[in-house]
Amino acid sequence: MKTAQISGAQLVLLLFLCRSFNMLTADMHNVTGHYGMEQLLAIPLSLLLQALIALPAFLLMKKSNRGMTESALWTAGKTGVIFPMISCVYLVTVTGITIFNLASFLANAIYPGSSALFFAIALTAAAMFAVYLGLEGLSRAAVIVFFFFLISLFLTTVGVSERIQLLNIRPLEQDSLSVIIEGAWKIFARSSTVYLFVLLVPYVKEKKGKSFIWYLIAVGIMMEVVSFLVTAVLGELGVTEAYPFFMLTTIAQISIFQRMDALHVSIWVMVCFLRVTLFLWVMSRQLHAVLPVRMRENGRERWILPFLSILSVILAAIMLGNRKTADFMLNSISTGIADLVLMAVLPSAFLLVGALRGLFEHQKKEESL
């Protein structure tokens, strides 16, 4: 297993921020088609779902004493390369959607008439260079951003507290159970940071399992708070608003602190920057692990990061140019198939192959010597 680089608390903060970006846009946040009790109940159900689906991956890493990519190659040999390949396709898609969402937000809500493509390219270029800071650098930056994120969330909560109307919370209906289950699955499908947690486990120093539980709890609390505020303050208006949480920040007023749009926008940009940087870092590590020794020796590995960055921004540019393509990509991610395959199906298959080949028993004997 890789040498640990960060603590469990650092990973929780980093991935918490990455997950918070989903709260910005209605496309990623609204999972039930409207806000109300169904949305609020879908969140805890989804957290349980995420924990259960991630179990095979955690079990595989524990038995093999390796990270996911290394476990796949160790148990299945050359066939195991299918895991990092599928993983990188999935992560590039999510990265492209992330870049698209921020560029659209800045070009439509903050700087109308500006070029969304410019924002996409600038963000990706900055993130590509930030990858060289490493995981430790990103974790330290996350602590600072997390502090400002909490301030933003606190100011927003206090600022809209007088506008909260519990009557705006839509009650459960006859077919609510199916809506809650569907919503919980969508939350799981759009929680790519859970998969990132699985990939980053080898870099954590200690208390990996407890850190994962704390991550789920922290994300659940954040989602419940944001969903409650959007529901109780905006009501049905939140359904038609493209950026419901940002709308809350624009109407929040606390004494002399009014219309602190610049603060909130800056925080979202920093959060997105960290998210894109982390995705690029993880993908580059995965591809580096499967490169032939010959390619590593001749220095071709240095092209991995530029390749992934360009691929991500091209995907974002395509979505910016065609809204139907963007909807198609989001709907594809929302099926949850990729997450299920990467965290449950393939790890289970590798567990079976490893058991049939007697690798885990051999591993135990080596560890006992």
Secondary structure, DSSP 8 states (H G I E B T S, - for coil): -----B-HHHHHHHHHHHHHGGGTSHHHH--SSS-BHHHHHHHHHHHHHHHHHHHHHHHHHHHHTS-HHHHHHHHHGGGGGHHHHHHHHHHHHHHHHHHHHHHHHIIIIISTTS-HHHHHHHHHHHHHHHGGGHHHHHHHHHHHHHHHHHHHHHHHHHHHGGG--GGGSB---TTHHHHHHHHHHHHHHT-HHHHHHHHHGGGB-S-HHHHHHHHHHHHHHHHHHHHHHIIIIITTHHHH-SSHHHHHHHH-EETTEE--HHHHHHHHHHHHHHHHHHHHHHHHHHHHHHS-HHHHHTTGGGGHHHHHHHHHHHHHHHHHH-HHHHHHHHHHHTT-HHHHIIIIIHHHHHHHHHHHTTHHHHHHHHHH-
